[in-house]
Structures are given as C-alpha cells and as structure tokens.
Amino acid sequence: MDLNSASTVVLQVLTQATSQDTSVLKPAEEQLKQWETQPGFYSVLLNIFTNHTLDINVRWLAVLYFKNGIDRYWRRVAPHALSEEEKCTLRAGLITNFNEPINQIATQIAVLIAKVARLDCPRQWPELIPTLIESVKIQDDLRQHRALLTFYHVTKTLASKRLAADRKLFYDLASGIYTFACSLWNHHTDTFLQQISSGNEAAVQSSLERTLLSLKVLRKLTVNGFVEPHKNMEVMSFLHGIFERLKQFLECSRNIGTDNVCRDRLEKTIILFTKVLLDFLDQHPFSFTPLIQRSLEFSVTYVFTEVGEGVTFERFIVQCMNLIKMIVKNYAYKPSKNFEDSSPETLEAHKIKMAFFTYPTLTEICRRLVSQYFLLTEEELTMWEEDPEGFTVEETGGDSWKYSLRPCTEVLFIDIFHEYNQTLTPVLLEMVKSLQGPTNVEDMEALLIKDAVYNAVGLAAYELFDSIDFDQWFKSQLLPELQVTHNRYKPLRRRVIWLIGQWISVKFKPDLRPMLYQAICNLLQDQDLVVRIETATTLKLTVDDFEFRTDQFLPYLESVFTLLFQLLQQVTECDTKMHVLHVLSCVIERVNIQIRPYVGCLVQYLPLLWKQSEEHNMLRCAILTTLIHLVQGLGADSKNLYPFLLPVIQLSTDVSQPPHVYLLEDGLELWLITGVSHPCLAPLLFLIFYNYMSKIMKLSSDNLRTCFKIINGYIFLSSTEFLQTYAIGLCQSFCELLQEITTEGQVQVLKVVENALKVNPVLGPQMFQPILPCVFRGIIEGERYPVVMSTYLGVMGRVLLQNASFFSSLLNEMAHKFNQEMDQLLGNMIEMWVDRMDNITQPERRKLSALALLSLLPSDNSVIQDKFCGIINISVEGLHDVMTEDPETRTYKDCMLMSHLEEPKVTEDEEPPTEQDKRKKMLALKDPVHTVSLQQFIYEKLKAQQEMLGEQGFQSLMETVDTEIVTQLQEFLQGF
C-alpha cells in the first residue's frame, strides 16, 4: 500500500466509518476489514492518528484499528503477519513525539505501545525504555505527561508477563530503572507538596497527575520487579517512606475542597499508597515483615483514634482495615502448633504481631468497631425510610456492598475476634451485659448501640458458642424485644430476628422452635418492610437447618406461607422478589406434599410474575426453582400447572433464544421433575423433546446428565410411542456423543440404552441397533474401564436374555466384521464375560448376567459346552448374591423376586414416591431379574441339558466344574 496515495483513501473510509448512517458505515467497515492484512495499512493509520489537524473521531478510530491489528498480526507466526521492516518503522514512529493533545487518544496510544512492548521489548525494541526515560525528563508539560503515561502502561504490561524468561527480563529492567523511578516520583511528589499552598489549581492538578503516574510505575516495579525485595535498600526505603508521605497527603486533604478534581486525584493517590502496601504484603509476605509494625501502628492510629478525624475518608478506612486484616490472617505469619517446626521468618512476624496486639489495643479496636463503625448511619436510616428494599439489598450484598465500609468492618471484626477470641470474648460479653433489659424507645442512640452490639454477637456466634446461654437469652431477652411494636424499635426487631438466624445452626434447642415460628408469624405482619424481609431470611435459615422438624412447623405453615406470598406481592425490586421466592421455595421443598392445600394463590400468581419478569432473567431463574419445588410437592396434582408449566419449559430450553444462557439448567431440571411427576405424557412435552433435546445435547456437556435423566423419564413414561418416534434420532446423537464424551458420559448413554432394552425388549434392540456393535466390540476387546465394562455386560445381558433372535443376528453381524466363525466369537464373548464378572458390582446386573448366560442352555454346541464351567461359576456367584436362607426351614429363597406391587412405607422425613418411582416398580414386576427365580432357572436349564446329553454326557460336562462349586450348587438346589 503506497502511503502517499493510500492516506487519502483510508482517511475517507475512516471518516465514513464514523458515520451514524448504517448504509455508509457498513461498507466502510467491510473495506477496512479487507485492508487489515495489506502491507502498509498500519503505517497509514499511524500517519492519520498522529495528525492532530484531523477530526478527533477519525483519529480515535484509526488508533483502535491499529491496536486491534497488534493483537491479530504483530506476532511473527500470525497469519498475514506484518513484515519486520514495517514493524521497525512503526515502532520508531510510535515514540517519535509524545505530544497528543487529546487525553482519551493519548491513553489509547500508550496502551497500544504497551501491547507492542509486550511482544518486542527489550529484544526487538531496546530503545523504548531509554526513550521513555529521556522523555519524562523533558520540561514540556504535555510531552512529559504523555511519556509518563506511556511509561506506566509499558511497565504495567511487562510486569504482567508470567513466563520465567519474561520475569527475568523484568527483574533486570526493574533493577536498571528503579533508582530513576524513585527519584522521578520524589521529584513530582515534592513539587506537588510545594504547590499545594500556592492556590494555583491547574499547577497543583498537573503535578498531582504526574505524582500519581510515577507512583503507579513504582508500584509495578516494587511489587513485581524483585525476587527478594527486602534485600534491596532502595525498595525498602521507598516502602518505609510511604507512611510519612501518606501523612503529608492526608494533611493536604484539609486544604482541598470536597467538590474538586484535585480532591479526587488526591484520594486516588492516597489509595494507591495503600495498594502498594497491600500488593507487596500479598506477593512478598516475609519481605513485608519489617513493615508490619509501622503498618499496624499507622492503620490503627488513623482508623481507631482521633488522629484520623477530619482527614480520613471511607475508601481509605477500608484499605487500612484490609491491611490490618491481611496481617492478622496471613498464613505466612502463623506458627505451627509445634513452634519448633516454624520457620524463623514466621516466628519473627508472629512476634511482632503479638507485641502489637496487646489487651488494651485489642479492646480499643473491638469497642471502636462495634460502637463507631457498626452503628447505622443517618444515610442508612434515611435510605431505610425512603427505599426499604434498596436498603435491604445493600445490607445483604448489593453490587456496591463489597466496596463499602460496613462489610469490610464486619469482616475485620470476625477475623480479629477469631484470632484473639480469648481476649475479646469477655469484652463483648461485658457490652452485652450492660444492655440487658428493654431500651427506651425515645433514646435512639441507645437503640443503635444495642443494634451494633447484637450485630457483633451474631457475627461472632461460632466463637461465642461456649460463652453464651443463647436459649436462655432468647427466652428472657430477645423474644420480649421482638414483641415491642413501637416504630422506633424496628432496628432492634430487625436485628434480633437476624441474630437468631445467625445462631440457629450454632446453638438453639429444637424445643424452642415453635416459639420462634410464632414470632416469625408475628414479624411477617410487621408494619416495616425491612423487618419482614429480614424475618423471611431467618425463616429460610431455620427450615434449612438440619434440626428442622416438619411436625413442629406444620401448625404455622398456612400462616407463614400466606404471609410470605403477601410479601412477594408487595415487594417491587427484582432482587427482593428473588429473595422471597427463594424462601418460599425452601419452605415448599422442606414440607413437600404438606404444602398442597396452600399453594393455590402462588400457582395463580406465578404466571403473572413470569410475564412481568421478561427483562429479568435472574428473577426467572428464581421462578423456575420455585416451580421445581412446587411440582415436587404437588406430584401428580401438578398437571393443573401444565398450561403455564410447559411453555415455561419450552422457553427455558430453547437454545435459539438468548435467555437460555440463564434459564437452561433450571429449565432442564423443571422438565425432568415434570416428567417424573406425571402419570401420562402431555403432547407438548413430546413436542418440546422433538424441538430441543438434540440441540441441547450438542450445545455442551454441562447438562448431559440431566438430559439423560429426562430421556430415561420418557422411556419409562411411554416407551413404545417414544422409541418409535425418537429412537433413530437419539441413536444418531448417542453415536456422535460416544466418540467425544468422558467415560462417565459413556456410561450415562449406555444406561439409557439399557433402560430402553429393559422396558421394551422387542423394540429397544431394533431402535438402538447401531450402538450394540460398539457394545459387543467393547466386551470382546476387554474394555479397560470397569464401570464401562459393567454397563456393556448389562446391555448385552438384556439382549441375550430377552431377545435371543436379535442376539443371534447381532452375533452373525459381528462375526462378519471380525472375520470369525459365529461359534468362535460367542466363545470369546463368554470367556471375557466370565473373566470380567468382578467388574459388575450391582446385584441386579450380576443376576442378569447369570440368567443371560444360562439362557444359552441347553445346547449341544461344542463351544457353549466348552464354556459350561464358566457359566456355572457365574451362576453360583449369582446364587451367593441373591439367595437368602430361611433360618426356620433352612431353605434358600431368591431375595430379588417381586410378586406384587409393594407400597413402601414412607416416614415423615422421606419424600413420597413419584409417579416415575411407581412406573419403575410396575416395570420390575415384568423384569426377569425380579420375576424369575435364579435357583429354579438353573435347575431347569441343567435338567434340560441333562435330558439333551443323557446322564453320561451330562456327568462328563459337570466334571469340568470345580468340585467345590458343584458342592455349593447342590446345596443351593436342595429340594428340587
């Protein structure tokens, strides 16, 4: 591409590509895409985006195309890679002038230079770093800033490389430029500190920007540039100097207004100081040891004493708390139980920690955390009043939760209390003791203090297990507080029910649960929405607990369910509706069929909620979960839900619809449970299978297990109709899957085939005929995975026992494929079957194998007679598996026989049998494994063999069997 002639053309197309008119935009984008691989194209782009007279949007687009080209075509091995000559020219052009006037474009240029540096620096681009170092010394403000911006992005990118050779190069780079980087940072920092009192806001902002960028460079060099940074005096000097610099910058904040660009930059710089310490602690915990004392002193002073008043801000406090937490929790600083096994570095760090965290220090931290940082703020109380649902979402982990002060405070409290619980438990107990009895509703400060202390007791529940008689406290203090209905007491009502939820799985007598359920019923009618939502959360924790007893809860079920449903209707936020739905789902799941009388209102409401939630896929996931538990609870009665349920399944499992990304997993689970729960097959369920199942199985392996369960459900539900309609397509999908899925996946496929053969011995083998040669081959060749071999033998056992004519044709087919005689192949199969019998662990399959091989008798075939010994061995093994001795009559009985449908006795804690469970039981009544006595079958087959061969011939055959096996066989066959 000739630069002179091409520049005008490319510029014109780039201009068109910035158009809002798609008829102009699309052809331009297509043309640019074609030029991406043309030699000289990126040189033209460089000329365009470095020409400051051109339109900003055109230059911006040129930068983006150049940046994307680096990712695609810069590497030498890439298809259509740029030539070395052009790359050399481009590298030189990129660092010729650091004078880009537009900030956004300057940032993009810095990023693309860093991308090239990642691939070429230092070997192909040795001049980059020296050029940057010289450029940041220039007195011209714009050039200096742009060079410093590029210096940061290059350093950041090179620091991120992880290969050993790349890290060695970065270590060398860091050693070479660290002194310069330190002096650069100190220079800009001192300049800023001098200018802060000048009143020249533009100059202050400029020098602060350079301070921030140079500190970003130093952060990457310090954290990633040294193997043992504690051995480098300059590194440690810089780190020790951070604390003094932090004090200077915090003091500067007094002189800068709150609504100020400089204020924002200043706070970012202060935060960056703390990030240097946090990153260094994370990457080099032992090198950080000399900094532990100063870090703790600094953080505790500014966060837990008056020193920080007026200069600290929320994010800085969060960072300081994170620093304390990381030092407290750091495993590198925790000695082994046997001190002698600990490294000297660990013991040194532990010693420093223990010396710092004295009783007075820990007590002060604990008291301040609770009485200062745990208090609900004016802003929070206002939000509670004005936006109760928003308040609840924030409190329970909204989007900004992890970045805010409260959760950080609570996590620090938990970590410190866990580490120093012996010291802090008496302190917290004393605070609790001082708050016994009711609190004056007019004293808001006292109410908030009690709320904070109760919060601490909830967070430390596991640590306080042996120190608080929670059952007594519940009855004497907490329950009465829940009954105070005054509006000002609502923070405490909400906190107390939350506190009970924290303790429910720690220490709470089951006998007290009815009292709690009554309290929950009362609170679900509270005037305050936040209290009701918190109560719902505690209810979920209560019914989720392993000590939950349905009989205790049933008297309150109707009331609780009705009130939860009313709450679901009242709340409007998507997150809150999801939360209440999860509580409802949990209740339905635990009480199961007992829910049936009360779900009518919910069943009527869910279609409306589903329609309203069209734009909220996560809420729809919650609705799906609720439907799953509803269908489980309703069982066959859930057929009334079909008009709503089936379209929901249809949408959730349609992989051509965007929502499937969110809904597919739950949609499949609902599909499965719907099929399992219903006595007959709905036409729409048939249609859904036809439209979606093969596409879902091709999509990914994540949901295959559920897909196989669904397919099994169809087979048990309507085997003939289903197999005639879908088996050919399924078989094709299975054949494709078997070539690429895991061993476990192969077993799942084969189990589907096995179930089809079991349910329909005539149609099943015909429909899955293409898979059976693979099964036969696996047996003959001795499949090495025991679980796969066991499944192969289960499949072949069904064919051999229940469809002998099909087995014969399959044997004939395989004999042609193996180029062997049928008898020889049959002998090999029997031999492998006998050899691998130990691979089969399920008693049903072991009995099936015995029945299947015995079905080959009587026979005058010499090969079968040759394998007679093995067949008898397997048969006797099968007898040992299934025969139980009647102690009175001393006779044996086949324990797998079923003569009628036995209704199992279901205890209160067990789920009642589903419709599919019943179908399986009915199927068992026709299954030879459960209808044919192995004992009698052996006797009849041996008798028939004896009649075929005559007494002498039969005795000769029996002599091939081990005498011990014959003795055992005779013992089992006594009475025949």
Secondary structure, 3 states (H helix, E strand, C coil): CCHHHHHHHHHHHHHHHCCCCHHHHHHHHHHHHHHCCCCCHHHHHHHHHCCCCCCHHHHHHHHHHHHHHHHHHCCCCCCCCCCHHHHHHHHHHHCCCCCCCCHHHHHHHHHHHHHHHHHHCCCCCCCHHHHHHHHCCCCCHHHHHHHHHHHHHHHHHHHCCCCHHHHHHHHHHHHHHHHHHHHHHHHHHHHHHHHCCCCCHHHHHHHHHHHHHHHHHHHHHHHHCCCCHHHCHHHHHHHHHHHHHHHHHHHHHHHCCCCCHHHHHHHHHHHHHHHHHHHHHHHCCCCCHHHHHHHHHHHHHHHHCHHHCCCCCHHHHHHHHHHHHHHHHCHHHCCCCCHHHCCHHHHHHHHHHHHHCCHHHHHHHHHHHHHHHCCCCHHHHHHHHHCHHHHHHHHCCCCCHHHCHHHHHHHHHHHHHHHCHHHHHHHHHHHHHCCCCCCCCCCHHHHHHHHHHHHHHHHCCCCCCCCCCHHHHHHHHHHHHHCCCCHHHHHHHHHHHHHHHHHCCCCCCHHHHHHHHHHHHHHCCCCCHHHHHHHHHHHHHHHHCCCCCHHHHHHHHHHHHHHHHHHHHHCCCHHHHHHHHHHHHHHHHHHHHHHHHHCHHHHHHHHHHHHHCCCCHHHHHHHHHHHHHHHHHHHHHHHHHHHHHHHHHHHHCCCCCCCHHHHHHHHHHHHHHHHHHCCCCCHHHHHHHHHHHHHHHHHCCCCHHHHHHHHHHHHHHCHHHHHHHHHHHHHHHHHHHHCCCCHHHHHHHHHHHHHHHHHCCCHHHHHCCCCHHHHHHHHHCCCCCHHHHHHHHHHHHHHHHHCHHHHHHHHHHHHHHHCCCHHHHHHHHHHHHHHCHHHCCCHHHHHHHHHHHHCCCCCCCHHHHHCHHHHHHHHHHHHHHHEEECCCCCCEEECCCCCCCCCCCCCCCCCCCCHHHHHHHHHHCCCHHHHCCHHHHHHHHHHHHHHHHHHHHHHHHHCCCCHHHHHHHHHHCCCC
